[in-house]
Amino acid sequence: MNTLQSHYLKAKEVLPGGVNSSTRFNKAIGKPFYVSKGRGSRVWDIEGKEYIDMCCAHGAGLLGNAHPAIDGALRRAASIGYVNSFETEYHEELARRVCGYIPCADRVRFCSSGSEATLHLIRACRAFTGKEKIIRIEGHFHGYHEMIYIGGQPPRSEFGRNRSEPYIESPGIPKEYAQFIIPVPYNDREALAAAVNDHAHETAMLIMEPVNFNCAGITPEPGYLAFVRELTRDNDIVLFFDEIQSSFKKSLGGAQADFGVIPDVCTIGKALGGGLPLSAFCGRAEIMDIFQPVGPVQHSGTFNAHLVPVLAGLAFLDEAARPDFYPSLRSLEDRFHAGIDAIIHDYGLSMTVTHHGARFNMLLGRTEPALRYEDTFCHDSRLFLEILKSCWERGVYFHDYGGGPAHHGYSIKHTNDDIDRVLTVLHDVLYIYQNSLQMHAEAMEVL
């Protein structure tokens, strides 16, 4: 029995499934991926094997592992005393910088996770509008809590009734919560207009990922976001961009700056903490001032905006504001996608790799990018897990996400040599599975 398997057996005795987050059980390798250390673009497992990290903390590690700027922030926090549950001058500094970068942000509040951020901002939107229902886009993800983990990614077997009976995505969520959710397809103006026409009087917000990183990286069709902005504004519905993933991946202003469409409120996170737990929710002053002590809505927590991630957030923004930061990421983006597109073309694969900034998604079974959630049903999760395992065996770590077409990426510490090595591994692995991919594509055509 190897060290990884031995540790997994011990961990299962004290942790459910041996993990602290359900998706850390890696279905591709049949166990969690236990890491002993990380530096730059690399991680090492507990047996000492080295991997190129193409997970990058699910998008939080945009600076790579153990970045010197974050190390400096930790030392600075230690010198202050790791104080928490107090406001400091650094909180105001970070908030002011976020408001300067994120177009919709007049005010900001900090928390630890993306799920926290969407939970509290949904509450504020309901209080501000006096309405309770939520229009949401199928395929988009907004956290694991009861208010929104409904109707987003139903399995294919349940999809047919999702728009009339929103699918509850985890046991333990009362079925009564589904009455507040109105699912609509992405990039479908007619369906959205119909939902707004029927439900505007009872709808507090429309929540969406401007780029659907959590399912195939689906991007908005030209003009779609502008249409959403106009429709929500005309019907007194708060437009809520969930940018936990898209923030800072392509620019300091997030996807709302990238696409030139400004929502009323948004959540940001992942990369903001430089690898430490830091998220935020922000928006127009009149909505954000609904929170106590200005307004009546409660938002509090002992570890909200702990000094350590706040200082790390300032360090991250210092790095991201460097003139070479985003050009360097764009160079890696161009190199990777030119390479993977060439592999797909040369092998004639039924596969697309969509991207927005430093994150990308791989979808099997299509030659054109998906436009809505149901377009991703062509994806073969079982085959994809085999592909990811083969990459892992060759020293490239892609997280598995259960085999779904979720997101992967790279950091500012990845090099051209790293990207070339990843492409070499993908070239070799996709060659092995070329026939399987072709058979899958033919089966999809029959269906």
Secondary structure, 3 states (H helix, E strand, C coil): CCHHHHHHHHHHCCCHHHCCCHHHEECCCCEECCEEEEEECEEEECCCCEEEECCCHHHCCCCCECCHHHHHHHHHHHHHCCCCCCCCHHHHHHHHHHHHHCCCCCEEEEECCHHHHHHHHHHHHHHHHCCCEEEEECCCCCCCCCCCCECCCCCHHHHCCCCCCCCECCCCCCHHHHHHEEEECCCCHHHHHHHHHHHHHHEEEEEECCCECCCCCECCCCCHHHHHHHHHHHCCCEEEEEECCCCCCCCCCHHHHHHCCCCCEEEECHHHHCCCCCEEEEECHHHHCCECCCCCECCCCCCCCCHHHHHHHHHHHHHHCCCCHHHHHHHHHHHHHHHHHHHHHHHCCCEEEEEECCEEEEEECCCCCCCCHHHHHHCCHHHHHHHHHHHHHCCEECCCHHHCCCEEECCCCCCHHHHHHHHHHHHHHHHHCHHHHHHHHHHHHHC
